[in-house]
Amino acid sequence: MAGFLARVAGLFRDERKAGSIIDSIPEFLRYGGSKSGVSVSWRNALEVSTVLAATRVISNGIAQVPIQFLGVDAAGNRTPILSHPVLDVLARRPNRWQTSFQFRQTLMAHLLLTGNAFVFVNRVGPERRISELVPIAPGRVTVYRGTDGTLEYVVTAEAPEQSGLGAAAPELTTGSQRRFPAEAIWHLRGLSWNSWMGLEIVKLAREAIGLAIATEATHSKLHANGAKPGGLYSVEGKLNAEQYKQISAWLDASTNGDNAWRPLVLDNGAKWTPLQSKGVDTEHLDTRKFQIEEVCRALGVIPLMVGASDKTATYASSEQMFIAHVVHTLSPWARNFEESAQAALLGEDERVDIELNFNALMRGAAKDRGDYNAKALGSGGAPGWMTPNEVRRAEGLPPIAGGDELPKPPGTAPAAPSSDAVDDDAAEDDAADGEQDT
C-alpha cells in the first residue's frame, strides 16, 4: 500500500503534462464527469451545434485573412517583405495536402477545443531551412518540462496513410514514439495556468456543454416518440404480470410509428387520460436557448455570430456586434498566433513582424472599403497615411509609377523654388536673350 501511494504521489511531483490520451494522470481524476451525466470531450462537444459554430467562426476568421511579413528597422519603421522563406511556407503551402487557409483552420480548431496545437517543423539542409509545417493531433503529443524550463515533446506516430508526420519522419512506425526538442515543434497554447500548457476549454466548460448535449438528447427522444404527450391508461381491477406485459406491448404498437396520433379503441371499461406535458411546458426550449449563451460565453463568441437570433438587434447594432467580434474575439487569437509564429519559426536575430491583415475582412463591403481607402489617401483634407501603391497592394492591384509617395493634402501650395534655382533660371533667360540679339 505504501508503494502504491508513493507511485501516485510521484505522478503529481513529476513536472510533466500531456495534452493527450497518454496523460500520466487519468482524465476522470483531473476533471470527472459533468453533473448532467454526460462525459464531455472535444469529439462529442463538436456535435453540439453551438460549439461547432463557435469553433468554425473563429477558425475561419483567423484562416481567411492574409499573412504579411513586415521588416522592422532600428528606428521602428516597418516595411512589407514580399519574399521570405518562412512566408512562402506559412502563407502559401504549409505542406503537400493543405493550403494556408486549411492549415490555420486546423490549428485553430485544435487550439480552441483542447487548449493546445502542435506543428512539426520540418527543417532541411545545413541551413536548417523550414520546408514543411505538419499539424499533429493534440491527442498524440505528450509534453515534458525539465527542471531547467526546457520542453520536450513525445509524439506517438499514426499509421502512414493517416498522418503526414509519417512522411516527414519515415522512421516512425504506427504506435511508436519519438522525442522532439522544442525547436522541432511549434506549440500554440491558449489560456494557461502553468505557462507551458493550455487549459482544455471543453473540459472547463463541461457543465454547459454537457447540459446542452443532455437537453438535445431529451428533445430527440421526445420526437422519436412522436413528439406527443404521454398518457395514463387505466382499467378496472388489478392486472397480473402477464396482462401488464400484453397491455404495454399493445400500447407501444398502437401509439408509436405509423400509428402515432391515431385514436385508441378501448374496452372493458379502460380509460385513456392524456398528460399535457410538452417540450415548452418543461422549459426544454428555454434551456436550450440559454445553453447557447452559456457555450458562447465559455468560448468567447458573441451569440449573434453563431446564428442565435436577437429580436432587439437592428442593422446598426448588428454591424457594431460584427466589429466587436473582430476586436474582442478574433484579435486576441490573432495576436497569439502572430507572436507564437514569430517565436517558433523566425530566428532570434530577425527583426520581422508576422501579422494577420484584418483589413481583408472589409472585402465584402465595397462602399466601406472605398471610404477607408479614400481617407487613407487624404480625402476630406486630412493628411493621408497610405501611398497609392500601398492601397493598390491591399486591393490586389499592381503598383504604378510614382505611387510610393504620400499624397499631399488638397490646397497645399507647391514648394517655392530656392534662391539658387532662381539665379540659375535668370542666367538661362539672359543667355537666351543674348543669343536672340546675335
KOLSE-975985 format. One record per residue (C-alpha): residue number from 0; x, z, y. Coordinates in pm, whole numbers. Example, Ala and Ser with C-alpha at 12.3 -4.5 7.8 and 13.67 -1.06 7.14 Angstrom:
2
i,c1,c3,c2
0,1230,780,-450 .
1,1367,714,-106 .
//
This chain:
438
i,c1,c3,c2
0,0,0,0 .
1,280,83,239 .
2,445,-253,166 .
3,121,-439,243 .
4,79,-258,577 .
5,439,-333,664 .
6,386,-704,598 .
7,70,-709,813 .
8,249,-527,1095 .
9,531,-779,1068 .
10,290,-1063,1133 .
11,192,-910,1466 .
12,552,-827,1561 .
13,672,-1181,1493 .
14,683,-1384,1815 .
15,504,-1691,1686 .
16,174,-1860,1737 .
17,9,-2157,1568 .
18,-249,-2389,1710 .
19,-335,-2493,1358 .
20,-479,-2413,1017 .
21,-144,-2272,911 .
22,-159,-1988,1156 .
23,3,-1668,1040 .
24,-296,-1458,1141 .
25,-623,-1562,976 .
26,-876,-1707,1215 .
27,-1150,-1462,1119 .
28,-926,-1175,1225 .
29,-848,-1334,1560 .
30,-1195,-1446,1656 .
31,-1462,-1368,1399 .
32,-1796,-1545,1380 .
33,-2045,-1580,1662 .
34,-2342,-1346,1686 .
35,-2572,-1639,1614 .
36,-2421,-1658,1266 .
37,-2252,-1994,1330 .
38,-1879,-2034,1278 .
39,-1756,-2244,1572 .
40,-1464,-2487,1555 .
41,-1370,-2791,1760 .
42,-1528,-3009,1492 .
43,-1881,-2869,1499 .
44,-1851,-2791,1872 .
45,-1829,-3167,1932 .
46,-2165,-3204,1754 .
47,-2321,-3017,2046 .
48,-2419,-3289,2291 .
49,-2316,-3082,2596 .
50,-1966,-3018,2458 .
51,-1932,-3385,2366 .
52,-2048,-3499,2711 .
53,-1823,-3250,2895 .
54,-1521,-3350,2686 .
55,-1592,-3716,2744 .
56,-1646,-3689,3120 .
57,-1317,-3500,3174 .
58,-1116,-3714,2929 .
59,-1245,-4037,3080 .
60,-1181,-3908,3432 .
61,-813,-3845,3356 .
62,-775,-4163,3149 .
63,-934,-4415,3384 .
64,-715,-4369,3692 .
65,-378,-4546,3732 .
66,-49,-4365,3682 .
67,207,-4412,3956 .
68,570,-4305,3992 .
69,699,-4206,4335 .
70,1065,-4165,4420 .
71,1147,-3867,4645 .
72,1447,-3880,4878 .
73,1639,-3587,5028 .
74,1403,-3575,5327 .
75,1096,-3552,5103 .
76,981,-3908,5172 .
77,817,-4079,4878 .
78,825,-4447,4789 .
79,648,-4620,4498 .
80,855,-4700,4190 .
81,721,-5015,4026 .
82,960,-5024,3732 .
83,1078,-4723,3530 .
84,1142,-4688,3153 .
85,900,-4396,3121 .
86,640,-4566,3340 .
87,642,-4868,3110 .
88,562,-4645,2813 .
89,326,-4394,2970 .
90,119,-4630,3186 .
91,118,-4940,2969 .
92,179,-4895,2596 .
93,249,-4540,2473 .
94,251,-4652,2109 .
95,163,-4951,1895 .
96,-206,-4869,1843 .
97,-313,-4709,2171 .
98,-348,-4818,2529 .
99,-265,-4577,2809 .
100,-637,-4506,2855 .
101,-686,-4423,2487 .
102,-368,-4216,2476 .
103,-468,-3997,2771 .
104,-824,-3971,2642 .
105,-700,-3835,2309 .
106,-462,-3586,2471 .
107,-735,-3450,2697 .
108,-977,-3410,2406 .
109,-713,-3208,2218 .
110,-633,-3006,2529 .
111,-994,-2929,2619 .
112,-1108,-2820,2274 .
113,-802,-2647,2131 .
114,-613,-2550,2448 .
115,-306,-2745,2337 .
116,-200,-3108,2299 .
117,118,-3223,2125 .
118,304,-3553,2154 .
119,606,-3663,1953 .
120,857,-3815,2199 .
121,1047,-4083,2008 .
122,1389,-4125,2171 .
123,1619,-4405,2054 .
124,1973,-4521,2116 .
125,2271,-4336,2259 .
126,2098,-4316,2598 .
127,1800,-4140,2431 .
128,1552,-4382,2585 .
129,1185,-4298,2525 .
130,1036,-4580,2319 .
131,714,-4426,2193 .
132,472,-4138,2252 .
133,279,-4035,1942 .
134,-10,-3783,1964 .
135,-14,-3518,1691 .
136,-332,-3342,1583 .
137,-307,-2979,1703 .
138,-404,-2856,1356 .
139,-74,-2987,1219 .
140,158,-2809,1460 .
141,292,-2455,1446 .
142,485,-2326,1747 .
143,768,-2072,1715 .
144,911,-1888,2011 .
145,1259,-1744,1979 .
146,1379,-1424,2139 .
147,1567,-1632,2396 .
148,1245,-1808,2501 .
149,1319,-2142,2334 .
150,1034,-2313,2150 .
151,1043,-2492,1817 .
152,765,-2699,1664 .
153,695,-2730,1293 .
154,487,-3039,1216 .
155,305,-3089,887 .
156,303,-3458,805 .
157,-10,-3660,736 .
158,-37,-3946,492 .
159,140,-4255,633 .
160,-184,-4451,658 .
161,-343,-4167,857 .
162,-75,-4089,1110 .
163,157,-4279,1339 .
164,405,-3994,1302 .
165,488,-4127,957 .
166,608,-4449,1115 .
167,807,-4267,1382 .
168,966,-4031,1127 .
169,968,-4214,788 .
170,1147,-3931,613 .
171,830,-3719,633 .
172,602,-3736,332 .
173,246,-3613,302 .
174,231,-3235,330 .
175,600,-3198,411 .
176,714,-3013,720 .
177,985,-3071,973 .
178,1115,-2870,1267 .
179,1146,-3034,1606 .
180,1322,-2896,1915 .
181,1130,-2862,2239 .
182,1276,-3186,2379 .
183,1115,-3386,2097 .
184,763,-3255,2159 .
185,564,-3296,2478 .
186,341,-2988,2476 .
187,48,-2978,2717 .
188,-121,-2640,2736 .
189,-432,-2523,2913 .
190,-518,-2174,3032 .
191,-263,-1945,2870 .
192,-224,-1571,2822 .
193,127,-1557,2677 .
194,251,-1855,2887 .
195,357,-2073,2594 .
196,34,-2138,2400 .
197,-301,-2239,2545 .
198,-616,-2042,2472 .
199,-873,-2210,2247 .
200,-1172,-2261,2472 .
201,-1422,-2337,2197 .
202,-1329,-2008,2032 .
203,-1362,-1810,2353 .
204,-1697,-1978,2423 .
205,-1815,-1948,2063 .
206,-2121,-1740,2155 .
207,-2258,-2003,2395 .
208,-2171,-2292,2163 .
209,-2291,-2108,1852 .
210,-2627,-2029,2011 .
211,-2662,-2394,2114 .
212,-2597,-2501,1753 .
213,-2838,-2243,1611 .
214,-3114,-2329,1859 .
215,-3081,-2700,1787 .
216,-3095,-2631,1413 .
217,-3414,-2428,1461 .
218,-3577,-2712,1651 .
219,-3464,-2960,1387 .
220,-3635,-2756,1116 .
221,-3949,-2738,1330 .
222,-3966,-3118,1348 .
223,-3870,-3158,983 .
224,-4184,-2960,903 .
225,-4397,-3191,1114 .
226,-4348,-3010,1445 .
227,-4680,-2841,1378 .
228,-4762,-2470,1384 .
229,-4777,-2278,1061 .
230,-5093,-2111,942 .
231,-5244,-1841,725 .
232,-5417,-1938,401 .
233,-5635,-1652,275 .
234,-5853,-1618,-34 .
235,-6084,-1350,-165 .
236,-5943,-1123,-431 .
237,-5589,-1073,-549 .
238,-5359,-1354,-666 .
239,-5133,-1322,-962 .
240,-4783,-1469,-962 .
241,-4888,-1795,-1126 .
242,-5174,-1852,-884 .
243,-4947,-1781,-591 .
244,-4699,-2046,-709 .
245,-4974,-2302,-758 .
246,-5123,-2247,-410 .
247,-4782,-2253,-246 .
248,-4696,-2583,-414 .
249,-5034,-2729,-317 .
250,-4993,-2625,46 .
251,-4644,-2771,60 .
252,-4768,-3104,-75 .
253,-5077,-3108,149 .
254,-4917,-3022,485 .
255,-4575,-3192,483 .
256,-4453,-3551,484 .
257,-4721,-3821,493 .
258,-4993,-3556,454 .
259,-4898,-3374,775 .
260,-5189,-3324,1015 .
261,-5447,-3424,757 .
262,-5745,-3189,721 .
263,-5732,-2938,438 .
264,-6005,-2917,173 .
265,-6054,-2553,74 .
266,-6268,-2398,-198 .
267,-6364,-2062,-344 .
268,-6404,-1901,-1 .
269,-6049,-1983,111 .
270,-5979,-1981,485 .
271,-5709,-2150,691 .
272,-5613,-1978,1016 .
273,-5358,-2175,1222 .
274,-5090,-1977,1403 .
275,-5044,-2112,1754 .
276,-4665,-2098,1767 .
277,-4480,-2383,1933 .
278,-4125,-2450,2041 .
279,-4215,-2400,2408 .
280,-4401,-2076,2331 .
281,-4096,-1932,2159 .
282,-3885,-2042,2459 .
283,-3659,-2257,2245 .
284,-3665,-2535,2500 .
285,-3578,-2299,2785 .
286,-3299,-2150,2575 .
287,-3158,-2495,2503 .
288,-3164,-2582,2873 .
289,-2987,-2258,2959 .
290,-2722,-2325,2694 .
291,-2634,-2647,2873 .
292,-2540,-2441,3177 .
293,-2353,-2189,2964 .
294,-2143,-2452,2788 .
295,-2074,-2633,3117 .
296,-1970,-2303,3273 .
297,-1721,-2242,2991 .
298,-1573,-2593,3013 .
299,-1572,-2602,3394 .
300,-1806,-2901,3434 .
301,-2095,-2942,3678 .
302,-2416,-2977,3468 .
303,-2513,-3293,3657 .
304,-2203,-3464,3515 .
305,-2326,-3421,3156 .
306,-2668,-3564,3233 .
307,-2853,-3237,3297 .
308,-3137,-3314,3536 .
309,-3176,-3125,3859 .
310,-3513,-3188,4022 .
311,-3394,-3043,4351 .
312,-3095,-3280,4378 .
313,-3108,-3562,4632 .
314,-2884,-3867,4656 .
315,-2673,-3699,4923 .
316,-2638,-3376,4727 .
317,-2558,-3569,4408 .
318,-2280,-3751,4594 .
319,-2132,-3418,4700 .
320,-2152,-3297,4340 .
321,-1953,-3601,4227 .
322,-1690,-3522,4489 .
323,-1687,-3159,4375 .
324,-1638,-3281,4018 .
325,-1324,-3469,4122 .
326,-1191,-3183,4336 .
327,-1271,-2882,4119 .
328,-1282,-3025,3765 .
329,-1058,-3330,3741 .
330,-789,-3242,3995 .
331,-662,-2925,3819 .
332,-642,-3109,3486 .
333,-466,-3400,3659 .
334,-212,-3166,3817 .
335,-147,-3006,3480 .
336,-95,-3348,3321 .
337,136,-3468,3600 .
338,367,-3167,3606 .
339,377,-3144,3227 .
340,472,-3512,3201 .
341,745,-3472,3462 .
342,897,-3174,3281 .
343,883,-3331,2934 .
344,958,-3699,2999 .
345,1192,-3713,3300 .
346,1548,-3596,3339 .
347,1620,-3279,3532 .
348,1816,-3471,3795 .
349,1544,-3732,3853 .
350,1362,-3690,4183 .
351,1045,-3863,4073 .
352,683,-3753,4106 .
353,426,-3865,3848 .
354,78,-3893,3994 .
355,-269,-3996,3882 .
356,-419,-4202,4164 .
357,-776,-4085,4208 .
358,-835,-4339,4482 .
359,-922,-4571,4195 .
360,-1242,-4371,4143 .
361,-1369,-4539,4461 .
362,-1356,-4876,4285 .
363,-1729,-4872,4220 .
364,-1820,-4810,4586 .
365,-1717,-5123,4779 .
366,-1851,-5001,5114 .
367,-1681,-4663,5090 .
368,-1358,-4828,4981 .
369,-1376,-5076,5267 .
370,-1435,-4799,5522 .
371,-1144,-4597,5385 .
372,-906,-4895,5392 .
373,-1012,-4984,5748 .
374,-942,-4631,5869 .
375,-612,-4627,5681 .
376,-512,-4936,5880 .
377,-606,-4778,6212 .
378,-971,-4879,6258 .
379,-1153,-4683,6529 .
380,-846,-4631,6744 .
381,-682,-4367,6526 .
382,-323,-4419,6411 .
383,-302,-4591,6074 .
384,-131,-4419,5783 .
385,-105,-4712,5540 .
386,62,-5050,5574 .
387,-131,-5368,5490 .
388,77,-5416,5176 .
389,4,-5059,5060 .
390,-368,-5129,5097 .
391,-331,-5462,4918 .
392,-138,-5295,4636 .
393,-419,-5039,4591 .
394,-665,-5330,4570 .
395,-454,-5516,4316 .
396,-352,-5790,4562 .
397,-4,-5938,4615 .
398,197,-5842,4926 .
399,207,-6057,5237 .
400,490,-6135,5474 .
401,520,-5877,5750 .
402,283,-5639,5576 .
403,524,-5350,5535 .
404,492,-5216,5889 .
405,233,-4966,6005 .
406,-24,-5134,6230 .
407,-25,-5028,6593 .
408,-339,-4868,6737 .
409,-561,-5111,6932 .
410,-483,-5128,7305 .
411,-117,-5045,7259 .
412,87,-5238,7519 .
413,381,-5441,7393 .
414,717,-5280,7442 .
415,882,-5364,7778 .
416,1198,-5570,7747 .
417,1525,-5391,7811 .
418,1733,-5450,8127 .
419,1993,-5634,7922 .
420,1729,-5867,7791 .
421,1601,-5928,8148 .
422,1956,-6014,8269 .
423,2006,-6250,7977 .
424,1677,-6424,8049 .
425,1768,-6463,8418 .
426,2107,-6608,8329 .
427,1944,-6856,8097 .
428,1699,-6962,8371 .
429,1986,-7012,8624 .
430,2177,-7219,8373 .
431,1871,-7433,8309 .
432,1821,-7488,8685 .
433,2183,-7590,8728 .
434,2155,-7849,8452 .
435,1843,-7995,8618 .
436,2023,-8020,8960 .
437,2310,-8200,8794 .
//
